[in-house]
């Protein structure tokens, strides 16, 4: 029996966590993965023909690579090869709903929407990272529901594994850790405001990373001894840094997109056996939103007081943190493990008739 092959097409970052996980799962499912990085995205099909790119059973255009999709689809259609696109984000959503750089009524926004709608129609299947994103692709970008699959991002289990809580020390308060790129979707300013309102047991609030809102957050936190900022860490050191924290903080932004995503940090923190306090969002499985004691503690979007109150309930209650940490790891295994993501990927591949 021949080994199926897939061409990962585009100017993508193979080291990005979403890509690393999916490429590993392709290999586990018995696929041969070949990369094609065109010199110019718009002319990739011509370069593939000039370089006599071998045919494959599938073309996969990875996340963020809208600009590679048109050429990849022309080449795939020429040879009758199905194509799957894994956008992870919508360019229209990013510019209009998330960043607010374009008004939905503006000519530029309408052109961007038409461009992206036409691009998405070129794919045989579209992979969404959450059910909420799948709904957005259908409702706004016009993707037929039958062409949509959901494949969660998950976390690299070889790196992010459950670990015990940090040793209890009488001279050292517990730690709530936020890490990210300090963008509005993540709501880092809500974390700082929560620290200002916090009245619970002694606690360190740590914000790790770099990004557009960091300077504002640092200014806002000036004089708060319980708040500390740390610079970004190499990815390889992130699992160890998570294990040094007692409570992990997710995202708290009020933008529409913030309700459609499950960020990497949530998958990574749950896999590490840490309770995660984050905003409620339709991106999560309904059973998790409706339940409790599953390692996810929900607060309303943008609500600093609710965040402060929720963290205060958790801080200092070591037995509860241990219980919720075990529940977080169990939630990760059931819903977001590599095995669960592999099953979703396998379903998407079957839908593409490969």
C-alpha positions as CSV (number, residue, x, y, z in Angstrom):
1,X,0.0,0.0,0.0
2,X,1.5,3.4,-1.0
3,X,2.2,6.0,1.6
4,X,0.0,9.1,1.1
5,X,1.8,12.4,0.7
6,X,0.9,16.0,1.5
7,X,2.6,19.2,0.2
8,X,2.7,21.9,2.9
9,X,2.6,24.9,0.6
10,X,3.6,28.5,1.4
11,X,5.9,30.8,3.1
12,X,5.0,29.5,6.5
13,X,6.8,29.1,9.8
14,X,7.3,25.3,10.4
15,X,8.3,26.1,14.0
16,X,5.0,27.7,15.0
17,X,3.2,25.6,17.5
18,X,0.1,25.0,15.4
19,X,2.2,23.8,12.5
20,X,4.5,21.7,14.7
21,X,1.6,19.8,16.2
22,X,-0.2,19.2,12.9
23,X,2.9,18.1,11.1
24,X,3.6,15.6,13.9
25,X,0.1,14.3,13.6
26,X,0.3,13.9,9.8
27,X,3.4,11.7,10.4
28,X,1.6,9.7,13.0
29,X,-1.3,9.1,10.6
30,X,1.2,7.7,8.1
31,X,1.6,10.7,5.8
32,X,4.8,11.8,4.1
33,X,5.1,15.6,4.5
34,X,6.9,17.6,1.9
35,X,7.4,21.3,2.0
36,X,7.2,23.8,-0.8
37,X,8.2,27.4,0.0
38,X,7.7,29.5,-3.1
39,X,10.0,32.5,-3.7
40,X,6.9,34.7,-4.4
41,X,3.5,33.7,-3.1
42,X,1.5,35.0,-6.0
43,X,3.6,33.0,-8.5
44,X,4.0,29.8,-6.6
45,X,2.2,27.7,-9.1
46,X,4.5,28.7,-11.9
47,X,7.5,28.1,-9.7
48,X,6.2,24.6,-8.8
49,X,5.8,23.8,-12.5
50,X,9.2,25.1,-13.4
51,X,10.8,23.1,-10.6
52,X,8.7,20.0,-11.5
53,X,7.2,19.7,-8.0
54,X,6.1,16.1,-7.6
55,X,2.4,15.5,-7.4
56,X,0.9,14.5,-4.0
57,X,-2.4,13.3,-2.6
58,X,-3.1,16.6,-0.8
59,X,-2.1,20.2,-0.7
60,X,-2.2,21.9,2.7
61,X,-1.9,25.6,3.1
62,X,-1.0,26.4,6.7
63,X,-2.1,29.1,9.1
64,X,-1.8,32.8,8.2
65,X,-1.0,32.1,4.5
66,X,-3.9,33.6,2.7
67,X,-1.4,35.1,0.2
68,X,-0.3,31.6,-0.8
69,X,-3.8,30.2,-1.3
70,X,-4.5,31.4,-4.8
71,X,-1.4,30.0,-6.4
72,X,-1.6,26.8,-4.4
73,X,-5.2,26.2,-5.6
74,X,-4.3,26.9,-9.2
75,X,-1.6,24.2,-9.1
76,X,-3.8,21.8,-7.1
77,X,-6.7,22.1,-9.6
78,X,-4.4,21.6,-12.6
79,X,-3.5,18.2,-11.3
80,X,-6.8,17.3,-9.6
81,X,-5.4,17.4,-6.1
82,X,-7.6,18.4,-3.1
83,X,-6.6,21.4,-1.1
84,X,-7.2,22.1,2.6
85,X,-6.7,25.6,4.1
86,X,-6.0,26.1,7.8
87,X,-6.3,29.9,8.1
88,X,-6.4,30.2,12.0
89,X,-7.3,33.9,11.5
90,X,-9.4,35.9,9.0
91,X,-7.7,38.9,7.5
92,X,-11.0,40.7,7.4
93,X,-11.8,39.8,11.0
94,X,-8.3,41.0,12.1
95,X,-8.6,44.4,10.4
96,X,-12.2,45.2,11.0
97,X,-13.4,43.4,14.2
98,X,-10.1,43.0,16.1
99,X,-8.0,46.0,15.4
100,X,-10.7,48.3,14.2
101,X,-8.4,49.7,11.5
102,X,-11.2,49.6,8.9
103,X,-14.9,50.4,9.2
104,X,-17.1,47.6,8.0
105,X,-18.9,50.2,5.8
106,X,-15.7,51.4,4.1
107,X,-14.8,50.6,0.6
108,X,-11.4,49.1,1.7
109,X,-13.2,46.8,4.2
110,X,-15.7,45.6,1.5
111,X,-12.8,44.9,-0.9
112,X,-10.9,43.0,1.8
113,X,-14.0,40.9,2.5
114,X,-14.7,40.1,-1.1
115,X,-11.0,39.2,-1.6
116,X,-11.0,36.8,1.4
117,X,-14.4,35.3,0.5
118,X,-13.1,34.5,-3.0
119,X,-9.9,33.0,-1.6
120,X,-11.8,30.7,0.8
121,X,-14.0,29.4,-2.0
122,X,-10.8,28.1,-3.7
123,X,-10.2,25.5,-0.9
124,X,-11.9,22.1,-1.0
125,X,-12.0,22.2,2.8
126,X,-11.4,24.8,5.5
127,X,-10.1,23.9,8.9
128,X,-11.2,26.1,11.8
129,X,-9.5,26.1,15.2
130,X,-12.8,26.5,17.1
131,X,-16.5,26.0,16.5
132,X,-16.9,29.8,16.8
133,X,-14.4,30.4,14.1
134,X,-16.1,27.8,11.9
135,X,-19.4,29.7,12.4
136,X,-17.7,32.9,11.5
137,X,-16.2,31.5,8.3
138,X,-19.7,30.2,7.3
139,X,-21.6,33.3,8.3
140,X,-19.2,36.1,7.2
141,X,-16.9,34.5,4.6
142,X,-19.6,32.4,2.9
143,X,-18.0,29.0,3.4
144,X,-20.4,26.1,2.9
145,X,-20.9,24.3,6.2
146,X,-20.2,20.9,4.6
147,X,-16.7,22.1,3.7
148,X,-15.8,23.1,7.3
149,X,-14.0,21.1,10.0
150,X,-12.9,22.0,13.5
151,X,-9.4,21.0,14.6
152,X,-8.3,22.4,17.9
153,X,-4.8,23.8,18.3
154,X,-3.9,21.8,21.4
155,X,-0.5,21.7,23.0
156,X,2.7,19.8,22.4
157,X,2.4,17.1,25.0
158,X,6.2,16.3,25.0
159,X,6.8,19.8,26.3
160,X,3.7,20.7,28.3
161,X,3.0,18.0,30.9
162,X,1.2,18.1,34.3
163,X,3.5,19.0,37.2
164,X,3.1,19.6,41.0
165,X,2.3,23.0,42.4
166,X,5.4,25.1,43.4
167,X,6.6,24.3,46.9
168,X,4.7,26.1,49.6
169,X,6.9,28.8,51.3
170,X,5.8,31.0,54.1
171,X,8.0,33.9,52.9
172,X,6.8,33.8,49.2
173,X,3.3,34.5,48.1
174,X,1.6,32.4,45.4
175,X,1.8,33.6,41.8
176,X,-0.8,34.4,39.1
177,X,0.9,34.3,35.7
178,X,-0.3,36.1,32.5
179,X,1.9,35.6,29.4
180,X,1.2,36.8,25.9
181,X,1.8,39.4,23.2
182,X,0.0,42.3,25.0
183,X,-2.7,42.8,22.3
184,X,-6.3,44.0,22.9
185,X,-7.6,40.5,22.4
186,X,-5.7,39.3,25.4
187,X,-6.8,42.2,27.6
188,X,-3.6,42.6,29.7
189,X,-4.8,45.9,31.0
190,X,-7.7,44.0,32.7
191,X,-5.1,41.9,34.6
192,X,-3.4,45.1,35.9
193,X,-6.8,46.6,36.9
194,X,-7.7,43.3,38.7
195,X,-4.4,43.5,40.6
196,X,-5.3,47.0,41.7
197,X,-8.7,45.8,42.9
198,X,-7.5,42.6,44.5
199,X,-8.1,42.1,48.3
200,X,-7.3,38.4,48.7
201,X,-4.4,36.5,50.2
202,X,-0.9,37.7,49.4
203,X,-0.3,37.1,45.6
204,X,2.2,38.1,42.9
205,X,0.7,39.2,39.6
206,X,3.3,38.5,36.8
207,X,2.8,39.7,33.2
208,X,5.3,38.1,30.8
209,X,5.9,39.1,27.2
210,X,6.1,42.0,24.9
211,X,3.6,43.9,22.7
212,X,1.7,47.1,22.0
213,X,-0.1,47.4,25.3
214,X,2.9,46.6,27.6
215,X,4.0,50.2,28.1
216,X,0.5,51.3,29.0
217,X,0.2,48.4,31.4
218,X,3.6,49.2,33.1
219,X,2.5,52.8,33.5
220,X,-0.8,51.8,35.0
221,X,0.9,49.4,37.4
222,X,3.5,51.9,38.6
223,X,3.7,51.7,42.4
224,X,2.0,48.3,42.7
225,X,4.5,46.1,44.5
226,X,2.5,42.9,43.8
227,X,2.7,43.4,40.0
228,X,5.9,42.4,38.1
229,X,6.7,42.4,34.4
230,X,9.0,39.9,32.7
231,X,10.5,39.8,29.2
232,X,9.5,37.1,26.8
233,X,11.1,33.7,27.1
234,X,12.3,31.3,24.4
235,X,9.5,28.8,23.7
236,X,11.6,25.9,25.0
237,X,11.7,27.5,28.5
238,X,7.9,28.2,28.6
239,X,6.8,24.9,30.1
240,X,9.2,25.3,33.1
241,X,8.0,28.9,33.6
242,X,4.3,27.7,33.7
243,X,5.2,25.2,36.4
244,X,6.6,27.9,38.6
245,X,3.1,29.6,38.8
246,X,0.1,28.6,40.8
247,X,-2.7,30.2,38.7
248,X,-2.6,30.9,35.0
249,X,-4.5,33.8,33.4
250,X,-6.0,33.5,30.0
251,X,-7.5,36.3,27.9
252,X,-10.0,39.0,28.9
253,X,-10.5,41.1,25.8
254,X,-13.9,42.4,24.8
255,X,-13.3,42.3,21.0
256,X,-15.5,39.9,18.9
257,X,-12.5,37.9,18.0
258,X,-11.6,37.3,21.6
259,X,-14.8,35.3,21.9
260,X,-13.9,33.1,18.9
261,X,-10.5,31.9,19.9
262,X,-8.9,29.5,22.4
263,X,-5.3,30.9,22.7
264,X,-2.2,28.7,22.8
265,X,-1.6,29.7,26.4
266,X,-4.9,28.0,27.5
267,X,-4.1,24.7,25.8
268,X,-0.5,24.8,27.2
269,X,-1.6,25.7,30.8
270,X,-4.3,23.1,30.9
271,X,-1.8,20.4,29.6
272,X,0.6,21.6,32.3
273,X,-2.0,20.9,35.0
274,X,-2.7,24.4,36.0
275,X,-6.1,26.1,36.7
276,X,-6.8,28.8,34.1
277,X,-8.9,31.8,34.8
278,X,-10.2,33.3,31.5
279,X,-13.1,35.0,29.9
280,X,-16.1,32.8,28.9
281,X,-16.4,32.4,25.1
282,X,-18.3,30.4,22.6
283,X,-15.0,29.0,21.3
284,X,-15.0,26.3,24.1
285,X,-17.0,23.1,24.1
286,X,-20.4,23.6,25.6
287,X,-19.8,21.0,28.3
288,X,-16.9,23.0,29.6
289,X,-18.8,26.3,29.6
290,X,-21.7,24.7,31.5
291,X,-19.7,22.8,34.0
292,X,-17.4,23.6,36.9
293,X,-14.4,22.1,38.6
294,X,-12.9,21.3,35.2
295,X,-9.8,23.4,35.5
296,X,-11.3,26.4,33.7
297,X,-12.6,29.3,35.8
298,X,-14.8,31.7,33.8
299,X,-15.2,35.4,34.2
300,X,-17.0,37.9,32.0
301,X,-15.0,39.6,29.3
302,X,-13.3,42.8,30.4
303,X,-14.4,42.5,34.0
304,X,-11.5,43.3,36.2
305,X,-13.5,43.1,39.4
306,X,-14.7,39.6,38.5
307,X,-11.2,38.5,37.7
308,X,-9.9,39.9,41.1
309,X,-12.7,38.2,43.0
310,X,-12.2,34.8,41.2
311,X,-8.4,34.8,41.8
312,X,-9.0,35.8,45.5
313,X,-11.2,32.7,45.9
314,X,-8.4,30.5,44.5
315,X,-5.3,32.1,46.1
316,X,-4.2,30.6,49.3
317,X,-6.5,27.5,48.9
318,X,-3.7,25.0,48.1
319,X,-6.0,22.0,48.3
320,X,-8.4,23.6,45.8
321,X,-5.6,24.6,43.4
322,X,-4.3,21.0,43.5
323,X,-7.8,19.6,42.7
324,X,-8.3,22.1,39.9
325,X,-4.9,21.4,38.5
326,X,-5.7,17.7,38.2
327,X,-9.1,18.6,36.6
328,X,-7.2,20.9,34.1
329,X,-5.0,18.0,33.0
330,X,-8.1,15.8,32.7
331,X,-9.8,18.4,30.6
332,X,-6.8,18.7,28.4
333,X,-6.7,14.9,27.8
334,X,-10.4,14.6,27.1
335,X,-10.9,17.6,24.8
336,X,-7.6,19.0,23.6
337,X,-5.0,16.2,23.7
338,X,-2.9,15.3,20.7
339,X,-5.1,12.1,20.4
340,X,-8.3,14.3,20.3
341,X,-6.7,16.7,17.7
342,X,-5.5,13.7,15.6
343,X,-9.1,12.4,15.4
344,X,-10.3,15.8,14.3
345,X,-7.5,16.0,11.7
346,X,-8.3,12.5,10.4
347,X,-11.9,13.5,9.9
348,X,-10.9,16.6,8.0
349,X,-8.7,14.5,5.7
350,X,-11.4,12.0,5.1
351,X,-13.8,14.8,4.2
352,X,-11.3,16.0,1.5
353,X,-11.6,12.5,-0.2
354,X,-7.9,11.8,0.2
